[in-house]
Amino acid sequence: MCCRAAGERAGEERAGECVASARHRLCVTNVQRFSLHDGGGIRSVAFTKGCPFRCPWCCNPENLSFEPEECWHEKLCCGCSARPDGSRDANGAPCDTPPERCPMAAKELLGTWREVDGLADELLRDLPFFEESGGGVTVSGGECLAGAARQRAVIALLERCHAAGAATALETTLAVPLAVPLDRLVGACDAFLVDFKIADRARSLAVTGIDPLVRDANVARVVAAGGRVVARMPVIPGFTDGDACIRANARRARELGIRRADVLPFHQLGESKYASVGRAYGMGGVAQLSEEDVERALELVRAEGLLATLRGE
């Protein structure tokens, strides 16, 4: 091949790579740096927007919709451009001012479409801290594996971070169809942090939409392919805090080849977010678990043969 032809071919390949990279995008609400409970060590976490499931206790309601959306923070609003008729929008905002023109930043646009390369560069800023602490990069949600296009983008992101030397993790239900090659997914992800919520299938489907059978089939495939899976077990009053549910989840995780479970006690940290995005919160006023309740959950998990940690610590 002549030099000119080789140069043209190389140029075409580079152009093709750029086009392919541009196709890989994720809608992200936040990149949280110095996170300590999302996969071990110091981590940077990208929160992807969009989830097909509806857990009543979700602490990230801003990540339920798959598209960018406006939110309104009442405490920041000065009422500078209220509608004359006093009406409000779905989020409770009293005006039509767009987020970029709000003088008090009371309105905010949640979700930005990010190309994988730029997002990876941001996540990798703290690479020296990852190396010192045993941390890395985590992709969370929403459900970060919801849909084939998102799965391809997530793999591209994890592979980019892996190539730079960062450990990688996914926070996921794994209760979605996997449309990407399993070997690539397992090769790009060092740890799958998989939700084990309502153990009873019928109730899980009715309350959250999550099918434990789909999750379990995917977990089995990931483990068989050499992937490391950690069970994440939120303990939610009235939903997953019963002894039978905790035992069943721990037992199922062990049967699937999982060795560790992170017990995640219910909290109210996401409550204030619901009103800002115009969503009803059904867990208002629900008390957090006592220390005794948390310790009992840990002991029940350990009794089923798993290493149990509190919040992944």
N, C-alpha and C positions, 0 to 999 in steps of 0.2 A: 504494500500500500504506500503510495507517494505521501510526502510530508503534508501537502495541501489536503489530500483526502483524509489523512489521519487527523489533521487538525479540525477539519469539518466534522468528522465523526465524534471527536472528543467534545466539540462544542455542542453537538446535538445531544450527546449523553448528559452533559452538564445541564442543558436546558430541560431535558426530560426529568432530571433529578429535581430541578427547581419547581417544575410543574407538579410533580408527585408530592413534594414537600408542601407546596401551597394547598394541595387538596386535603392534607391532614390538618384539621383544625378542631379545636375543642372550645366549647363555651365555658368559660371559667369565671367564677365569682370572686375567688380570692386565692392568693398564694400565701400560706401561713408559714413563716419561718420560725425556727427554734421550737418546733413542736416536739413534745416528749412522750406522747402516748399513741403514736401512729406507726409503730413498726420497729421500735427500738432505737436508742441513741437519739441524737439531735437530728431532726428531720425537717425538710421543707415539704409542705403538703399543698398540692393543687386540688382545689375543690371544683369538680365539674358540675355543670348545671343540668338538671333533668333527672327524673326518676319515675319509672312506671308504677312504683308501689306507693302505698299510703299508710305508713305506720303512725298511729295516733300520737305517739310520743316523739316523733322526729324532731331533732334539735336543729335541723338545717332547712326550715321551710322555704328559704330563699333559693334552694337548689331543687325544688320539686318541678317547676316549669322548665321545659327544654329551651326556652328562648329568653333573651334578655328582657327584663321587666323593670318597671319603676317601683320604688318603694318610698315611703314617706315617714320621716321621724318627727313625731308630734312635738317632742321636747325641744327640737331645734327650730320649729316654725315660729316666725314672728307675725304671720298673717298679713304680710305686706301687699299681697295681690289677691285677696279673697274674692270669690265670686259674689256679685251683688245680691244674688238670690239665696246665698248661704248654703248652696248645695255642695256636696262632696263627691269625690270619685270613689272607686272601689277600695282604695287603700285608706280612705278617710281624709285625703288631702283636700283643702278648701279652695284650691286654685288650679289653673291650667299651665302654670309656669313649668317649662321643661327642666330636667335636672341640671343641665349645664348653665342655666340662667338663674338658678335659685341662689340668692345672696347669702343664705344661712346654711347651705348644704343640707337643708331639711329633706330635699328630694335627691334620690340617688338612683343611678342606673345599675341594676344588678346583672352581671353577666357581660363578658367581653369575649368576642371570638378571637382566639389566639392561634397563630400558626405554631406547629410543634417546635420548630427550631428556636424561635424566640422564647417560648415558654420554657424550653429546656435550659436555655442560657440563664434565665432568671432562677430556676430551681437549683442550678449548679453553683450559684454564687457562694454558697457556704460549704463547698466541697472540702476544704481543710477541716471544718468542724465535723463533717461526716466521718472523715478518716480517723480523727482523734476519738470520737465517741462511739463508733460503730453504728452510726446513723446512715441517713441517705434520703432518698426521694420517695414520697408516697403520693399516689393518685387516689382521691376519694370522691365523694359526691354529696347528694344525689347517688345514682347508680352509675359508676364510671364505665361499666361494660354494657350499657343499654344500647343495643343496636350495632349493626355490622360496621358502619362508618366510624362510630366512636371507638369500637374495638380496634380497628386498624390504626386510628390516630393514637390511641393509648399505647399500642405496641410500638409504634414509631417513636413515641416520646420515651418510653422505658428503654428501648434499644439505644437511643441517643444518650440517655443518662448513664446507662451501663457502659457504653463505650468510653465515657469520660471518667469512669472509675467509681461511680456512685452505686451503692446498694439500692434496690428498688422494692417497692411493695404496693399492693392494691388493697383498698378497703372496698369490699363488694359483697353482695348477697350470693353471687354466683348462681342466682336463680333465673338466669336468662339464657337463651340459645347462644351457643358459641359459634360464631361464623368465621373464625380465623383459625389458622393452623395451630393446633395445640402445642406443638413443639416450639413454635416461635413465642407463644404466650408464656410458656413455662421457662423458656430460655431467657426471656427478657425480665421476668419477675422473680425476685428472690424470696418473696413471702406473700402469700395470699391470706389476708385477714378477712375471714368469711363469717357472715352473720348466722347465728343460730338463735332464732327468736321464739315464736310460738311453735311448740313441738307438734301439736295436733294439726294434721294437714288440713282438715275441713275448716277448723277455726282460723288457721293461718291464712288460707285463701279468702275467707270471709272478711277478716279484719284488715289484713295488710295487702292481700293479692299475691303474696309470696308462696310459691309451691315448693315445699321442702324436698319433694321427689326430684324436681329439676336440679335444685342445688346439690343434692346428694350424688346424682349421676355425674355432675360436673366435677365435684370434689373427688370422686373416685377416679375419674380420668386424669385429673391434675396430679393426684398422689401416685397413680400408676406410671405417670410420665416423669416422676422424680421431683415434682414440685413440693414445696414446703407450705403446709396449710396450718394456720392458727385459727381456732374457733373463737369468735367474739360473741359473748353471751350477755346481752343487756338484760338486767333484772328490773322489770317494769311492774309496779304494783297493779294487780288486777289482770295482767296479761302473761307475764313470764316468770313471776316470782314464786309460783307454787312449787313445792318440793317435787311433785311428779314431773312438771315441765323441765325443771333444772336437771333432774336425773336423766330424763329421756334425751335431752339435748346432749348432755355429757356422754351418755352411753352411745348415742348415734355417732358422735364425733370420734370416739375411740374405735368403734367398729369400722369407720371409714379410714382409719390409719392416722388420725390426728393425735398428737401427743400433748398439745398445750391448749388451754382455754384461758382467755382473758375475760374476767368477770367485770361487767361495766354497770355500776349502780345507776339507777334513775336519777336524773337531775333536772332542774328547771332552767338551765342556762339559755335555752332557745325560746322561752315563753314570750319574751318581749318582741321577738322577730315576727311573730304571726300577724299582729295588727298592722305592722308596717307594709306587709305584702298582701293585706286584705284577706287573710285566711283565718278561719276559726280554729281555736286551740282547745282540744277536748280534755287536756290533762291539767287545766288550771286548778290550783288549790290542792293538788295531790301531793302528799307529804313525801319527802325523800326517805330513803331506807335508813333504818337505824344501823349502828355499827354491828349489833347482834345479827340483824338480818343479812348484812353483807358477809359476815364471817360464816354464817350458816350456809349461804350459797357457795362460798369457797370450799367449805368442808364437803358439801354434797358433790361438787365436781371432783374433788380429790378422791372421794370414796369410789368414784367410777373409774379410777385409774389414770386420770389426767393430771398433768402439772397445771395447777391453777394459779393465776396471777391476778392482782387487782389492777384493773385499767392498763394492763400490759407492762406494769412496772417490774 
